[in-house]
Amino acid sequence: MLRLGLTGGIASGKSAVAAMLRELGFSVLDADSLAHKLIEPGQPAYNDVLQAFGPSILAPGGRVDRAKLSSIVFNDRAKLDHLNAIVHPRVAEVVFRQFEDWQRAGMRDAAFVEAALLIESSIHKNLDGLVVAWCEPGQQLERLVARGLSESEARRRIAAQLPVEEKLRLATEKIDCSGSLEQTRHQVEALAARLRRTQSAR
């Protein structure tokens, strides 16, 4: 079983590519959703996050208010790094445990982990390949503003991630999401065909 990563900058088309891969029958773990679950009450990262950032990040009922936490960490690089240091190792543990479970169950197809910070978390170093979804930086900005972020907040979110050029340098496969969804789909279908040919030849 090939263990592959799927990453890309915020609003670059990564989630659309992940959805297409799922439609084509591939298993895709959403590491960003895993990270959100890990900071829920009773979960492994909850107490550490609460200790690091204080009770002001809590919503009524004791859950972490992710919007409040985001407003803190995306305005302070050191705090963002601290949050990532708490969460990333735990996410990696869950991801690789799931890959092992799939392999033991006899999965032969390629399987993916999708994460915005796949490279930043170093998870990519233990994978068999890395797919990078990308678009032009101006498109990222436009898409984020269309989602309701201010331009300054959108720029902060983009700046908090590794530049797309660095991600592309580490890519084993690249999906250009700057065109239409149909153009993106053609590239994903071609990738799926290549992966299945590779697996059937093994």
C-alpha positions in Angstrom: 0.0 0.0 0.0 1.4 3.4 -1.0 1.1 6.0 1.8 0.7 9.4 0.2 0.3 12.9 1.4 -2.0 15.6 0.0 -1.2 19.2 0.9 -1.5 22.7 -0.4 -1.9 26.3 0.8 -5.1 27.5 2.3 -7.8 28.0 -0.4 -5.5 26.4 -3.0 -7.9 23.5 -4.0 -6.6 20.8 -1.7 -10.0 19.9 -0.3 -11.5 19.7 -3.8 -8.8 17.3 -4.8 -9.4 15.2 -1.7 -13.1 15.0 -2.5 -12.3 13.9 -6.1 -9.9 11.2 -4.8 -12.6 9.9 -2.5 -15.1 9.8 -5.4 -12.5 7.7 -7.3 -12.4 5.2 -4.5 -9.3 6.2 -2.5 -9.2 6.4 1.3 -8.3 9.9 2.4 -7.7 10.8 6.0 -8.4 14.4 6.9 -5.7 15.3 9.3 -7.0 18.9 9.9 -10.3 17.4 11.2 -8.3 15.0 13.3 -6.5 18.0 14.8 -9.8 19.6 15.7 -11.0 16.4 17.4 -7.8 16.1 19.4 -8.5 19.4 21.2 -12.0 18.4 22.2 -12.6 17.9 26.0 -11.3 14.5 27.1 -9.1 14.2 24.0 -5.2 13.9 24.1 -4.3 17.5 23.3 -7.1 19.3 25.2 -5.4 19.9 28.6 -2.1 20.9 27.0 -3.8 23.5 24.8 -5.8 24.8 27.7 -2.7 25.1 29.8 -0.8 26.9 27.0 -3.5 29.4 26.0 -5.7 29.8 29.1 -9.5 29.6 29.8 -10.2 32.6 27.5 -10.2 30.2 24.5 -13.1 28.2 25.9 -16.7 28.4 24.7 -19.6 27.9 27.1 -19.6 24.2 28.0 -15.8 23.9 28.0 -15.0 23.2 24.4 -12.2 25.1 22.7 -13.6 28.0 20.6 -11.5 27.5 17.5 -12.2 31.0 16.2 -10.8 32.5 19.4 -7.8 30.2 19.3 -7.2 31.1 15.6 -7.3 34.8 16.4 -4.6 34.3 19.0 -2.2 32.0 17.0 -2.5 33.7 13.6 -1.4 37.0 15.1 1.6 35.5 16.9 4.0 33.1 15.2 5.5 31.8 18.4 2.0 30.9 19.7 1.2 29.2 16.4 4.4 27.2 16.6 3.5 26.2 20.2 0.1 25.0 19.2 1.5 23.0 16.4 4.1 21.4 18.7 1.3 20.2 20.9 -1.0 19.0 18.1 1.1 17.7 15.3 2.8 14.8 17.0 -0.6 13.5 18.2 -2.0 13.9 14.7 0.9 11.9 13.2 0.4 9.1 15.7 -3.3 8.7 14.7 -2.5 9.0 10.9 0.2 6.3 10.9 -1.9 4.0 13.2 -4.7 4.3 10.6 -2.3 3.5 7.7 -1.1 0.4 9.6 -4.7 -0.7 10.2 -5.5 -0.4 6.5 -2.4 -2.3 5.6 -3.1 -5.1 8.0 -6.7 -5.3 6.6 -5.1 -6.0 3.2 -5.6 -2.6 1.4 -3.7 -2.6 -1.8 -4.7 0.8 -3.2 -2.8 4.0 -2.4 -4.1 5.8 0.7 -3.8 9.5 1.4 -3.5 11.8 4.4 -4.7 15.3 3.6 -3.4 18.2 5.7 -2.6 21.9 5.2 0.5 21.6 7.3 1.8 18.2 6.2 5.3 19.5 5.4 5.4 21.9 8.4 4.5 18.9 10.7 7.2 16.7 9.1 4.6 14.0 8.5 5.6 14.0 4.8 9.1 12.6 5.7 7.5 9.2 6.5 5.3 9.0 3.4 5.9 7.3 0.0 5.0 10.5 -1.9 3.6 14.0 -1.7 0.8 15.5 -3.9 0.7 19.3 -3.8 -2.5 21.1 -4.9 -1.7 24.7 -5.9 -3.0 27.8 -7.5 -1.7 31.3 -8.1 -1.2 33.4 -4.8 -3.6 36.0 -6.1 -6.3 33.4 -6.4 -5.7 32.2 -2.9 -6.3 35.7 -1.7 -9.5 36.2 -3.8 -10.9 32.9 -2.6 -10.3 33.7 1.1 -11.9 37.1 0.8 -14.8 35.5 -0.9 -15.1 33.2 2.2 -15.6 36.3 4.3 -12.0 37.0 5.6 -10.7 40.6 5.4 -7.8 41.0 3.0 -5.4 41.6 5.9 -6.6 38.4 7.7 -6.4 36.4 4.5 -2.8 37.6 4.0 -1.9 36.6 7.6 -3.3 33.1 7.0 -1.4 32.7 3.8 1.8 34.0 5.4 1.5 31.5 8.3 2.0 28.6 5.9 5.0 27.5 3.9 5.3 29.4 0.6 3.8 27.4 -2.4 7.2 27.3 -4.1 8.7 25.4 -1.2 5.8 22.9 -1.2 6.1 22.3 -4.9 9.9 21.6 -4.6 9.0 18.7 -2.3 6.1 17.4 -4.5 6.2 14.0 -6.2 2.9 15.0 -7.9 1.4 18.4 -8.6 -2.2 19.3 -9.2 -2.7 22.8 -10.7 -6.0 24.1 -9.3 -5.9 27.5 -10.9 -8.3 26.6 -13.7 -11.8 25.2 -13.7 -12.9 22.3 -11.5 -13.2 20.2 -14.6 -9.5 20.8 -15.4 -8.6 19.9 -11.9 -10.6 16.7 -12.1 -8.8 15.6 -15.3 -5.5 15.9 -13.5 -6.8 14.0 -10.5 -8.1 11.2 -12.7 -4.8 11.0 -14.5 -3.0 10.7 -11.1 -5.4 8.0 -10.0 -4.8 6.0 -13.2 -1.0 6.3 -12.7 -1.2 5.1 -9.1 -3.3 2.2 -10.0 -1.0 1.2 -12.8 1.9 1.4 -10.4 0.1 -0.7 -7.8 -1.0 -3.4 -10.2 2.6 -3.7 -11.5 4.0 -4.4 -8.0 
